[in-house]
Amino acid sequence: MALIGELIERYGYAIYGGNTHLIADSNEDWIVWEFAGGRRLWVAERLGPNEVRVLYPGYIEEVPPDFRDHPDFMGAENLIGFAVE
């Protein structure tokens, strides 16, 4: 999951309205949400073992302000600052 974030931060991501993906292997499932607008914004949430999420349209309902310290979230360093701005 971290590799996707590194690629977005390095190369950016641009599309008309952003995009979401479900990334899964035999150990864990993540939703990653890339935002449009050229600001290299992204956030990811790890799903719980009994959690199901429909991804059309994809969403992450609530991102904790300290998400970078939370084991079930990853995201762009500037995500919260951009939201506040």
C-alpha positions as CSV (number, residue, x, y, z in Angstrom):
1,M,0.0,0.0,0.0
2,A,2.8,2.4,0.8
3,L,4.2,2.0,-2.7
4,I,1.1,3.6,-4.2
5,G,1.5,6.6,-1.9
6,E,5.1,6.9,-2.7
7,L,4.4,6.9,-6.5
8,I,1.6,9.5,-6.1
9,E,3.9,11.7,-4.0
10,R,6.8,11.4,-6.5
11,Y,4.9,11.6,-9.8
12,G,1.5,13.1,-8.9
13,Y,-1.9,11.9,-9.9
14,A,-4.3,13.7,-12.2
15,I,-7.7,12.7,-13.4
16,Y,-11.0,14.6,-13.7
17,G,-12.4,13.6,-10.3
18,G,-10.0,11.4,-8.4
19,N,-10.3,7.6,-8.0
20,T,-10.5,4.8,-5.5
21,H,-9.1,1.3,-5.5
22,L,-9.4,-1.8,-3.3
23,I,-6.0,-3.3,-2.8
24,A,-6.0,-6.8,-1.2
25,D,-3.9,-9.8,-0.5
26,S,-4.3,-12.8,1.7
27,N,-3.4,-10.8,4.8
28,E,-5.1,-7.4,4.5
29,D,-7.4,-5.1,2.4
30,W,-6.9,-1.4,1.9
31,I,-9.0,1.3,0.2
32,V,-6.8,3.9,-1.4
33,W,-8.4,7.2,-2.6
34,E,-6.4,9.5,-4.9
35,F,-7.6,13.0,-5.3
36,A,-7.7,15.1,-8.5
37,G,-6.3,18.6,-8.7
38,G,-2.5,18.1,-8.9
39,R,-1.8,18.4,-5.1
40,R,-0.6,14.8,-4.7
41,L,-3.3,14.1,-2.2
42,W,-4.2,10.5,-1.2
43,V,-5.4,8.6,1.8
44,A,-5.8,4.9,2.5
45,E,-7.8,2.9,5.1
46,R,-7.2,-0.7,6.1
47,L,-10.5,-2.6,6.3
48,G,-11.2,-4.8,9.3
49,P,-11.3,-8.7,9.0
50,N,-15.2,-8.7,8.8
51,E,-15.7,-5.4,7.0
52,V,-17.2,-5.1,3.5
53,R,-17.1,-1.9,1.4
54,V,-18.8,-1.2,-1.9
55,L,-16.4,1.0,-4.0
56,Y,-18.8,2.6,-6.5
57,P,-18.2,5.4,-5.8
58,G,-15.5,4.6,-3.4
59,Y,-15.2,6.4,-0.1
60,I,-13.5,6.7,3.2
61,E,-16.0,8.2,5.6
62,E,-13.8,9.7,8.3
63,V,-10.1,10.3,8.4
64,P,-8.7,10.9,11.9
65,P,-6.7,14.1,12.2
66,D,-3.7,12.1,13.5
67,F,-4.1,9.5,10.7
68,R,-0.4,9.2,10.0
69,D,0.1,7.8,13.5
70,H,-2.9,5.4,13.1
71,P,-2.1,1.8,12.0
72,D,-5.2,1.6,9.8
73,F,-4.6,4.7,7.8
74,M,-1.9,6.1,5.5
75,G,-1.9,9.2,3.4
76,A,-0.3,12.3,2.0
77,E,1.6,14.4,4.5
78,N,-0.3,17.5,3.4
79,L,-3.8,16.0,3.5
80,I,-5.1,17.6,6.7
81,G,-3.3,20.9,6.0
82,F,-5.0,21.1,2.6
83,A,-8.4,20.4,4.1
84,V,-7.9,23.1,6.8
85,E,-6.7,25.6,4.2
